[in-house]
Amino acid sequence: MDGVRYEADGPVVTCTFDKPDRSNAMDVPMQARYGALLRQADADPEVRAVVVTGAGRAFCPGADLGLLGTIATRPPVEDNFRDVLAAASVGVPVVAAVNGGCAGLGFVIACSADVRFAAAGAKFTTAFARRGLIAEYGIAKLLPELVGQGRARDLLLSGRTFTAEQALDYGLVQEVVPAGELRLRAHAYATELATYSAPRSMAVMKEQFAREALLPLSEAARSATELMIESFGRPELTEGLASWNERRPPRFPPCR
């Protein structure tokens, strides 16, 4: 259905780009479905982590190039960026498992996830400059935050291809694993988040990442202190301490 599969496995959902005839290249309905599915997962109190990956040999090579020739006469909906960047706006943590080609719009989707794993040898490129485009969907903000200004400018201005191993060196991905182990590793990591981390803690932290990065340190600390004091009265702290003392997995309540 519109190129994205949704599969629930206990508290972990996997969203898989699956458009084999176009190597998972995205059109507007596929973008809309991806955003809608992440918001669906975020609204489900049973879901505590999401893995995003691709079927076959590609993650997502970007927008369907067959659409670019007509895009000037039929431009995308102005708020399409909300779907492309859905991983950054939902409270549930999102893990990108980059199994293969990751370019353009697909590169933005991977960068908007909270954590990125990649298959050994997977290829990345921003691609925009080599297509006569600009740094789309906020990637000029996202990428410097992940790899620093110098490396981000290199990757955006050159549009060069680089490997998963280089992405690890740049700090773009957190782990590189053999291709056959990628899904299992990403799912295991998502399961660890779902099992041991409080959903509300993770959702609040995602808001902090976005908000406090824009503040001077003293203001960020003041904001965090207010949140900390508020958390002292919530059930997550009681359960977190009890599970630690009783040496058992926590039973945190949903935050949604």
ZADO-1210 file (C-alpha; in nm, 4 decimals, padded with zeros to 6 digits):
<atoms>
<atom x="00.0000" y="00.0000" z="00.0000" code="MET" pos="1"/>
<atom x="00.1675" y="00.3179" z="-00.1268" code="ASP" pos="2"/>
<atom x="00.5117" y="00.1629" z="-00.0902" code="GLY" pos="3"/>
<atom x="00.5532" y="00.1398" z="00.2894" code="VAL" pos="4"/>
<atom x="00.4859" y="-00.1722" z="00.4989" code="ARG" pos="5"/>
<atom x="00.3941" y="-00.1509" z="00.8695" code="TYR" pos="6"/>
<atom x="00.4715" y="-00.4535" z="01.0860" code="GLU" pos="7"/>
<atom x="00.4245" y="-00.4686" z="01.4639" code="ALA" pos="8"/>
<atom x="00.6250" y="-00.7081" z="01.6782" code="ASP" pos="9"/>
<atom x="00.5264" y="-00.6472" z="02.0386" code="GLY" pos="10"/>
<atom x="00.6383" y="-00.2952" z="02.1345" code="PRO" pos="11"/>
<atom x="00.8525" y="-00.2514" z="01.8205" code="VAL" pos="12"/>
<atom x="00.7124" y="-00.1475" z="01.4816" code="VAL" pos="13"/>
<atom x="00.9081" y="-00.1805" z="01.1586" code="THR" pos="14"/>
<atom x="00.8255" y="00.0522" z="00.8683" code="CYS" pos="15"/>
<atom x="00.9757" y="-00.0803" z="00.5444" code="THR" pos="16"/>
<atom x="01.0045" y="00.1157" z="00.2204" code="PHE" pos="17"/>
<atom x="00.8891" y="-00.1394" z="-00.0354" code="ASP" pos="18"/>
<atom x="00.8590" y="-00.0215" z="-00.3918" code="LYS" pos="19"/>
<atom x="01.0673" y="-00.2792" z="-00.5791" code="PRO" pos="20"/>
<atom x="00.9941" y="-00.1514" z="-00.9271" code="ASP" pos="21"/>
<atom x="01.1522" y="00.1865" z="-00.8340" code="ARG" pos="22"/>
<atom x="01.4185" y="00.0687" z="-00.5832" code="SER" pos="23"/>
<atom x="01.2134" y="00.2346" z="-00.3047" code="ASN" pos="24"/>
<atom x="01.2240" y="00.5793" z="-00.4685" code="ALA" pos="25"/>
<atom x="00.9521" y="00.7994" z="-00.3203" code="MET" pos="26"/>
<atom x="00.6537" y="00.9712" z="-00.4706" code="ASP" pos="27"/>
<atom x="00.4146" y="01.1971" z="-00.2791" code="VAL" pos="28"/>
<atom x="00.1684" y="00.9224" z="-00.1711" code="PRO" pos="29"/>
<atom x="00.4604" y="00.7169" z="-00.0372" code="MET" pos="30"/>
<atom x="00.5886" y="01.0165" z="00.1611" code="GLN" pos="31"/>
<atom x="00.2402" y="01.0773" z="00.3010" code="ALA" pos="32"/>
<atom x="00.2018" y="00.7128" z="00.4032" code="ARG" pos="33"/>
<atom x="00.5410" y="00.7113" z="00.5745" code="TYR" pos="34"/>
<atom x="00.4494" y="01.0183" z="00.7801" code="GLY" pos="35"/>
<atom x="00.1051" y="00.8799" z="00.8605" code="ALA" pos="36"/>
<atom x="00.2482" y="00.5465" z="00.9757" code="LEU" pos="37"/>
<atom x="00.5001" y="00.7095" z="01.2087" code="LEU" pos="38"/>
<atom x="00.2244" y="00.9207" z="01.3597" code="ARG" pos="39"/>
<atom x="00.0095" y="00.6068" z="01.3926" code="GLN" pos="40"/>
<atom x="00.2902" y="00.4318" z="01.5786" code="ALA" pos="41"/>
<atom x="00.3405" y="00.7349" z="01.7997" code="ASP" pos="42"/>
<atom x="-00.0278" y="00.7412" z="01.8940" code="ALA" pos="43"/>
<atom x="-00.0353" y="00.3708" z="01.9868" code="ASP" pos="44"/>
<atom x="00.0406" y="00.3218" z="02.3596" code="PRO" pos="45"/>
<atom x="00.1637" y="-00.0309" z="02.2868" code="GLU" pos="46"/>
<atom x="00.4401" y="00.0931" z="02.0530" code="VAL" pos="47"/>
<atom x="00.7632" y="00.2034" z="02.2192" code="ARG" pos="48"/>
<atom x="01.0144" y="00.2101" z="01.9323" code="ALA" pos="49"/>
<atom x="01.0157" y="00.2138" z="01.5513" code="VAL" pos="50"/>
<atom x="01.2664" y="00.0770" z="01.3005" code="VAL" pos="51"/>
<atom x="01.2706" y="00.2283" z="00.9494" code="VAL" pos="52"/>
<atom x="01.4413" y="00.0330" z="00.6731" code="THR" pos="53"/>
<atom x="01.4168" y="-00.0605" z="00.3063" code="GLY" pos="54"/>
<atom x="01.3255" y="-00.3774" z="00.1204" code="ALA" pos="55"/>
<atom x="01.5730" y="-00.5302" z="-00.1192" code="GLY" pos="56"/>
<atom x="01.9104" y="-00.3680" z="-00.1805" code="ARG" pos="57"/>
<atom x="01.8154" y="-00.0027" z="-00.1244" code="ALA" pos="58"/>
<atom x="01.7057" y="00.2014" z="00.1750" code="PHE" pos="59"/>
<atom x="01.5617" y="00.4925" z="-00.0216" code="CYS" pos="60"/>
<atom x="01.7440" y="00.6577" z="-00.3145" code="PRO" pos="61"/>
<atom x="01.5373" y="00.9743" z="-00.2804" code="GLY" pos="62"/>
<atom x="01.2460" y="01.1124" z="-00.4754" code="ALA" pos="63"/>
<atom x="01.1377" y="00.9196" z="-00.7816" code="ASP" pos="64"/>
<atom x="01.3452" y="01.0781" z="-01.0587" code="LEU" pos="65"/>
<atom x="01.0596" y="01.0169" z="-01.2976" code="GLY" pos="66"/>
<atom x="00.8703" y="01.2888" z="-01.1116" code="LEU" pos="67"/>
<atom x="01.1417" y="01.5539" z="-01.1240" code="LEU" pos="68"/>
<atom x="01.0794" y="01.6427" z="-01.4863" code="GLY" pos="69"/>
<atom x="00.7233" y="01.7517" z="-01.4070" code="THR" pos="70"/>
<atom x="00.7794" y="01.8925" z="-01.0598" code="ILE" pos="71"/>
<atom x="00.8133" y="02.2524" z="-01.1830" code="ALA" pos="72"/>
<atom x="00.4594" y="02.2442" z="-01.3191" code="THR" pos="73"/>
<atom x="00.3205" y="02.0367" z="-01.0293" code="ARG" pos="74"/>
<atom x="00.5246" y="02.1317" z="-00.7225" code="PRO" pos="75"/>
<atom x="00.4972" y="01.9219" z="-00.4063" code="PRO" pos="76"/>
<atom x="00.2553" y="02.0164" z="-00.1335" code="VAL" pos="77"/>
<atom x="00.4177" y="02.2873" z="00.0777" code="GLU" pos="78"/>
<atom x="00.4033" y="02.0958" z="00.4049" code="ASP" pos="79"/>
<atom x="00.5398" y="01.7661" z="00.2656" code="ASN" pos="80"/>
<atom x="00.8392" y="01.8256" z="00.4896" code="PHE" pos="81"/>
<atom x="00.6218" y="01.7219" z="00.7867" code="ARG" pos="82"/>
<atom x="00.6052" y="01.3701" z="00.6460" code="ASP" pos="83"/>
<atom x="00.9705" y="01.3537" z="00.5414" code="VAL" pos="84"/>
<atom x="01.0799" y="01.4715" z="00.8879" code="LEU" pos="85"/>
<atom x="00.8185" y="01.2725" z="01.0794" code="ALA" pos="86"/>
<atom x="01.0841" y="01.0796" z="01.2749" code="ALA" pos="87"/>
<atom x="01.2020" y="01.4055" z="01.4305" code="ALA" pos="88"/>
<atom x="00.8555" y="01.5199" z="01.5390" code="SER" pos="89"/>
<atom x="00.7122" y="01.2029" z="01.6939" code="VAL" pos="90"/>
<atom x="00.7787" y="01.1182" z="02.0581" code="GLY" pos="91"/>
<atom x="00.8572" y="00.7516" z="01.9972" code="VAL" pos="92"/>
<atom x="01.2268" y="00.6804" z="01.9212" code="PRO" pos="93"/>
<atom x="01.3039" y="00.5976" z="01.5569" code="VAL" pos="94"/>
<atom x="01.5973" y="00.3802" z="01.4489" code="VAL" pos="95"/>
<atom x="01.7030" y="00.3951" z="01.0817" code="ALA" pos="96"/>
<atom x="01.8455" y="00.0678" z="00.9522" code="ALA" pos="97"/>
<atom x="02.0146" y="00.1767" z="00.6291" code="VAL" pos="98"/>
<atom x="02.0403" y="-00.1445" z="00.4297" code="ASN" pos="99"/>
<atom x="02.1580" y="00.0027" z="00.0991" code="GLY" pos="100"/>
<atom x="02.1433" y="00.3082" z="-00.1246" code="GLY" pos="101"/>
<atom x="02.0494" y="00.6167" z="00.0771" code="CYS" pos="102"/>
<atom x="02.0313" y="00.9441" z="-00.1153" code="ALA" pos="103"/>
<atom x="01.8524" y="01.2764" z="-00.1376" code="GLY" pos="104"/>
<atom x="01.5157" y="01.2634" z="00.0333" code="LEU" pos="105"/>
<atom x="01.6036" y="00.9185" z="00.1715" code="GLY" pos="106"/>
<atom x="01.9196" y="01.0673" z="00.3213" code="PHE" pos="107"/>
<atom x="01.7078" y="01.3316" z="00.4967" code="VAL" pos="108"/>
<atom x="01.4783" y="01.0613" z="00.6356" code="ILE" pos="109"/>
<atom x="01.7775" y="00.8726" z="00.7760" code="ALA" pos="110"/>
<atom x="01.9241" y="01.1898" z="00.9289" code="CYS" pos="111"/>
<atom x="01.5934" y="01.2766" z="01.0966" code="SER" pos="112"/>
<atom x="01.5898" y="00.9432" z="01.2827" code="ALA" pos="113"/>
<atom x="01.7226" y="00.9309" z="01.6382" code="ASP" pos="114"/>
<atom x="01.9809" y="00.6574" z="01.5770" code="VAL" pos="115"/>
<atom x="02.1262" y="00.5158" z="01.2551" code="ARG" pos="116"/>
<atom x="02.2699" y="00.1699" z="01.1852" code="PHE" pos="117"/>
<atom x="02.4043" y="00.0796" z="00.8415" code="ALA" pos="118"/>
<atom x="02.4870" y="-00.2353" z="00.6510" code="ALA" pos="119"/>
<atom x="02.8529" y="-00.2772" z="00.5632" code="ALA" pos="120"/>
<atom x="02.9190" y="-00.1250" z="00.2231" code="GLY" pos="121"/>
<atom x="02.5912" y="00.0699" z="00.2049" code="ALA" pos="122"/>
<atom x="02.6266" y="00.3854" z="-00.0047" code="LYS" pos="123"/>
<atom x="02.5188" y="00.7360" z="00.0975" code="PHE" pos="124"/>
<atom x="02.4970" y="01.0662" z="-00.0897" code="THR" pos="125"/>
<atom x="02.3164" y="01.3938" z="-00.0355" code="THR" pos="126"/>
<atom x="02.2867" y="01.4174" z="-00.4183" code="ALA" pos="127"/>
<atom x="02.1077" y="01.7539" z="-00.4271" code="PHE" pos="128"/>
<atom x="02.3851" y="01.9653" z="-00.5779" code="ALA" pos="129"/>
<atom x="02.4414" y="01.7093" z="-00.8549" code="ARG" pos="130"/>
<atom x="02.0744" y="01.7317" z="-00.9541" code="ARG" pos="131"/>
<atom x="02.0652" y="02.1116" z="-00.9639" code="GLY" pos="132"/>
<atom x="01.8688" y="02.1236" z="-00.6385" code="LEU" pos="133"/>
<atom x="01.9228" y="02.2900" z="-00.3004" code="ILE" pos="134"/>
<atom x="01.9658" y="02.1387" z="00.0475" code="ALA" pos="135"/>
<atom x="01.6098" y="02.0183" z="00.0887" code="GLU" pos="136"/>
<atom x="01.3788" y="01.9523" z="00.3844" code="TYR" pos="137"/>
<atom x="01.5975" y="02.1095" z="00.6525" code="GLY" pos="138"/>
<atom x="01.9058" y="01.8941" z="00.5865" code="ILE" pos="139"/>
<atom x="02.1237" y="02.2092" z="00.6055" code="ALA" pos="140"/>
<atom x="02.0303" y="02.2174" z="00.9753" code="LYS" pos="141"/>
<atom x="02.0165" y="01.8437" z="01.0477" code="LEU" pos="142"/>
<atom x="02.3457" y="01.7402" z="00.8902" code="LEU" pos="143"/>
<atom x="02.5760" y="01.9933" z="01.0643" code="PRO" pos="144"/>
<atom x="02.4256" y="01.8892" z="01.3979" code="GLU" pos="145"/>
<atom x="02.5260" y="01.5301" z="01.3235" code="LEU" pos="146"/>
<atom x="02.8668" y="01.5642" z="01.1587" code="VAL" pos="147"/>
<atom x="02.9767" y="01.9262" z="01.2127" code="GLY" pos="148"/>
<atom x="02.9752" y="02.2256" z="00.9796" code="GLN" pos="149"/>
<atom x="03.2854" y="02.1401" z="00.7801" code="GLY" pos="150"/>
<atom x="03.1882" y="01.7828" z="00.6958" code="ARG" pos="151"/>
<atom x="02.8256" y="01.8807" z="00.6299" code="ALA" pos="152"/>
<atom x="02.9321" y="02.1466" z="00.3797" code="ARG" pos="153"/>
<atom x="03.1620" y="01.8964" z="00.2102" code="ASP" pos="154"/>
<atom x="02.8855" y="01.6379" z="00.1750" code="LEU" pos="155"/>
<atom x="02.6197" y="01.8859" z="00.0615" code="LEU" pos="156"/>
<atom x="02.8294" y="02.0934" z="-00.1781" code="LEU" pos="157"/>
<atom x="03.0044" y="01.7975" z="-00.3416" code="SER" pos="158"/>
<atom x="02.7127" y="01.5542" z="-00.3466" code="GLY" pos="159"/>
<atom x="02.9784" y="01.2823" z="-00.3465" code="ARG" pos="160"/>
<atom x="02.9055" y="00.9197" z="-00.2633" code="THR" pos="161"/>
<atom x="03.0468" y="00.7782" z="00.0587" code="PHE" pos="162"/>
<atom x="03.0260" y="00.4413" z="00.2307" code="THR" pos="163"/>
<atom x="02.8745" y="00.3193" z="00.5557" code="ALA" pos="164"/>
<atom x="03.2250" y="00.2846" z="00.6939" code="GLU" pos="165"/>
<atom x="03.2993" y="00.6498" z="00.6165" code="GLN" pos="166"/>
<atom x="02.9607" y="00.7466" z="00.7636" code="ALA" pos="167"/>
<atom x="03.0656" y="00.5758" z="01.0869" code="LEU" pos="168"/>
<atom x="03.3915" y="00.7702" z="01.0872" code="ASP" pos="169"/>
<atom x="03.2007" y="01.0961" z="01.0305" code="TYR" pos="170"/>
<atom x="02.9653" y="01.0208" z="01.3207" code="GLY" pos="171"/>
<atom x="02.6622" y="00.9962" z="01.0914" code="LEU" pos="172"/>
<atom x="02.5851" y="00.6350" z="01.1843" code="VAL" pos="173"/>
<atom x="02.6343" y="00.4699" z="01.5207" code="GLN" pos="174"/>
<atom x="02.7142" y="00.1159" z="01.4016" code="GLU" pos="175"/>
<atom x="02.8056" y="-00.0679" z="01.0819" code="VAL" pos="176"/>
<atom x="02.7092" y="-00.4346" z="01.0776" code="VAL" pos="177"/>
<atom x="02.7124" y="-00.7135" z="00.8162" code="PRO" pos="178"/>
<atom x="02.4181" y="-00.6756" z="00.5803" code="ALA" pos="179"/>
<atom x="02.2594" y="-01.0020" z="00.6886" code="GLY" pos="180"/>
<atom x="02.2581" y="-00.8901" z="01.0527" code="GLU" pos="181"/>
<atom x="02.1309" y="-00.5348" z="01.0094" code="LEU" pos="182"/>
<atom x="01.7605" y="-00.5890" z="01.0719" code="ARG" pos="183"/>
<atom x="01.8244" y="-00.8141" z="01.3704" code="LEU" pos="184"/>
<atom x="02.0658" y="-00.5623" z="01.5223" code="ARG" pos="185"/>
<atom x="01.8335" y="-00.2654" z="01.4682" code="ALA" pos="186"/>
<atom x="01.5373" y="-00.4589" z="01.6045" code="HIS" pos="187"/>
<atom x="01.7384" y="-00.5721" z="01.9065" code="ALA" pos="188"/>
<atom x="01.8399" y="-00.2131" z="01.9792" code="TYR" pos="189"/>
<atom x="01.4801" y="-00.0909" z="01.9401" code="ALA" pos="190"/>
<atom x="01.3658" y="-00.3722" z="02.1710" code="THR" pos="191"/>
<atom x="01.6205" y="-00.2626" z="02.4317" code="GLU" pos="192"/>
<atom x="01.4790" y="00.0911" z="02.4180" code="LEU" pos="193"/>
<atom x="01.1253" y="-00.0444" z="02.4419" code="ALA" pos="194"/>
<atom x="01.2122" y="-00.2648" z="02.7385" code="THR" pos="195"/>
<atom x="01.4357" y="-00.0521" z="02.9569" code="TYR" pos="196"/>
<atom x="01.3723" y="00.3166" z="02.8750" code="SER" pos="197"/>
<atom x="01.0630" y="00.5037" z="02.9919" code="ALA" pos="198"/>
<atom x="00.8480" y="00.6139" z="02.6951" code="PRO" pos="199"/>
<atom x="00.7834" y="00.9514" z="02.8554" code="ARG" pos="200"/>
<atom x="01.1546" y="01.0036" z="02.9257" code="SER" pos="201"/>
<atom x="01.2409" y="00.9360" z="02.5618" code="MET" pos="202"/>
<atom x="00.9624" y="01.1616" z="02.4315" code="ALA" pos="203"/>
<atom x="01.0670" y="01.4480" z="02.6597" code="VAL" pos="204"/>
<atom x="01.4327" y="01.4007" z="02.5649" code="MET" pos="205"/>
<atom x="01.3429" y="01.4286" z="02.1959" code="LYS" pos="206"/>
<atom x="01.1732" y="01.7600" z="02.2708" code="GLU" pos="207"/>
<atom x="01.4826" y="01.8676" z="02.4656" code="GLN" pos="208"/>
<atom x="01.7132" y="01.7817" z="02.1761" code="PHE" pos="209"/>
<atom x="01.5146" y="02.0148" z="01.9525" code="ALA" pos="210"/>
<atom x="01.4573" y="02.2976" z="02.1992" code="ARG" pos="211"/>
<atom x="01.7675" y="02.3132" z="02.4184" code="GLU" pos="212"/>
<atom x="02.0096" y="02.3009" z="02.1251" code="ALA" pos="213"/>
<atom x="01.8891" y="02.6506" z="02.0367" code="LEU" pos="214"/>
<atom x="01.9394" y="02.7934" z="02.3867" code="LEU" pos="215"/>
<atom x="02.2438" y="02.9277" z="02.5692" code="PRO" pos="216"/>
<atom x="02.3769" y="02.6700" z="02.8162" code="LEU" pos="217"/>
<atom x="02.2410" y="02.8482" z="03.1232" code="SER" pos="218"/>
<atom x="01.8901" y="02.8630" z="02.9740" code="GLU" pos="219"/>
<atom x="01.9078" y="02.4999" z="02.8613" code="ALA" pos="220"/>
<atom x="02.0090" y="02.3982" z="03.2136" code="ALA" pos="221"/>
<atom x="01.7264" y="02.6033" z="03.3657" code="ARG" pos="222"/>
<atom x="01.4725" y="02.4447" z="03.1318" code="SER" pos="223"/>
<atom x="01.6063" y="02.0962" z="03.2070" code="ALA" pos="224"/>
<atom x="01.5918" y="02.1631" z="03.5809" code="THR" pos="225"/>
<atom x="01.2235" y="02.2509" z="03.5565" code="GLU" pos="226"/>
<atom x="01.1587" y="01.9258" z="03.3707" code="LEU" pos="227"/>
<atom x="01.3679" y="01.7317" z="03.6230" code="MET" pos="228"/>
<atom x="01.1715" y="01.8660" z="03.9193" code="ILE" pos="229"/>
<atom x="00.8460" y="01.7846" z="03.7414" code="GLU" pos="230"/>
<atom x="00.9672" y="01.4278" z="03.6759" code="SER" pos="231"/>
<atom x="01.0260" y="01.3681" z="04.0475" code="PHE" pos="232"/>
<atom x="00.6500" y="01.3507" z="04.0969" code="GLY" pos="233"/>
<atom x="00.5767" y="01.1133" z="03.8101" code="ARG" pos="234"/>
<atom x="00.5271" y="00.7337" z="03.8252" code="PRO" pos="235"/>
<atom x="00.8212" y="00.6691" z="03.5921" code="GLU" pos="236"/>
<atom x="01.0703" y="00.7585" z="03.8653" code="LEU" pos="237"/>
<atom x="00.8979" y="00.5366" z="04.1222" code="THR" pos="238"/>
<atom x="00.8997" y="00.2427" z="03.8824" code="GLU" pos="239"/>
<atom x="01.2540" y="00.3111" z="03.7648" code="GLY" pos="240"/>
<atom x="01.3848" y="00.2980" z="04.1217" code="LEU" pos="241"/>
<atom x="01.1729" y="-00.0045" z="04.2141" code="ALA" pos="242"/>
<atom x="01.2879" y="-00.2059" z="03.9113" code="SER" pos="243"/>
<atom x="01.6505" y="-00.1209" z="03.9890" code="TRP" pos="244"/>
<atom x="01.6201" y="-00.2254" z="04.3530" code="ASN" pos="245"/>
<atom x="01.4296" y="-00.5430" z="04.2616" code="GLU" pos="246"/>
<atom x="01.6677" y="-00.6307" z="03.9761" code="ARG" pos="247"/>
<atom x="01.3921" y="-00.6718" z="03.7176" code="ARG" pos="248"/>
<atom x="01.2923" y="-00.5049" z="03.3895" code="PRO" pos="249"/>
<atom x="01.0852" y="-00.1909" z="03.4490" code="PRO" pos="250"/>
<atom x="00.7120" y="-00.1743" z="03.3814" code="ARG" pos="251"/>
<atom x="00.6872" y="00.1854" z="03.2692" code="PHE" pos="252"/>
<atom x="00.3462" y="00.3288" z="03.1823" code="PRO" pos="253"/>
<atom x="00.2796" y="00.4545" z="02.8294" code="PRO" pos="254"/>
<atom x="00.3146" y="00.8280" z="02.7772" code="CYS" pos="255"/>
<atom x="00.0367" y="00.8484" z="02.5166" code="ARG" pos="256"/>
</atoms>
